[in-house]
Each structure stands twice: as C-alpha cells, then as structure tokens.
C-alpha cells in the first residue's frame, strides 16, 4: 500500500480515529489507519481522504485487515462497497500459544 501524505486534514483524522497513537506513527501503517477510518470514521473523515484513497486501497485494506478493528456492520458495508460479495468472514485473532 502506498504511504499517505501527512496533510493537516489527514493528521486530524488520524488523531481522532486512532487516539492511542501519535498521528505520524499511525500514518506509517496505512492499512491499520484506514481500517480504523473504515470502521469508525465519519463522512468528513472519508472526505478528507477523497482523491488520495480509492476503491483499490479500500479493497487492499479488506484483504489485509487486522483482526479486531472491523465490526460486522462496517465489514459488510465495505465489502459490498468494494464489490466483494459474499463478504468473507471477519478477520479473527488466533491464539499462537494455545497448547493442546
């Protein structure tokens, strides 16, 4: 995924949707950042990304989505918007340390 420009508008979006990391740090991981925008972003957040992020980037986020960010509703919406029907299952965490 291409890196995102650090414009004042995008930095403000990063500050709002990923409040637990510094905006510059968050923008260094565009898949993580965009997954948060796609899940909890507002229309204004999406407008700030318009012309910078398109359907291909949103589709890539869905393909590489980190587990635990999307809820069922936003996952279904973005998969429909990106033409991925039927939507695959939500990304889930795996327990690497589970011993049987």
C-alpha positions, -999 to +999 in steps of 0.1 A: +000+000+000+012+035-008+021+058+020-004+086+028+005+122+028+007+140+062-016+168+054-032+187+083-066+171+074-053+136+074-033+141+106-066+154+122-084+122+111-056+100+124-056+119+157-094+114+161-098+077+149-066+063+164-063+084+196-040+059+213-011+065+189+006+096+175-008+106+141+026+104+124+032+069+138-003+058+127+001+071+092+032+049+089+009+019+089-018+029+063-036-004+064-042-001+102-051+036+099-076+030+070-091+000+088-100+023+117-113+050+094-135+024+076-148+011+108-154+043+129-147+072+106-172+098+098-183+112+064-160+141+070-131+117+076-138+100+043-140+133+026-105+142+039-092+110+022-111+116-011-088+118-041-060+102-020-076+068-012-097+050-037-115+017-041-083-002-048-068+009-014-100+002+005-101-033-011-065-038-001-074-029+035-101-055+035-077-081+022-051-073+048-075-062+076-060-066+111-083-086+134-104-068+160-109-035+142-140-041+120-174-048+134-198-069+114-218-039+101-188-020+088-172-052+074-204-060+055-207-024+042-172-020+029-172-054+013-204-045-005-190-011-015-158-028-028-177-055-047-166-084-025-198-104-023-204-125-005-183-109+022-156-133+036-156-139+074-144-111+097-107-113+104-101-131+137-073-134+162-055-167+165-040-179+198-005-189+188+002-200+224-026-225+228-012-258+237-033-289+233 
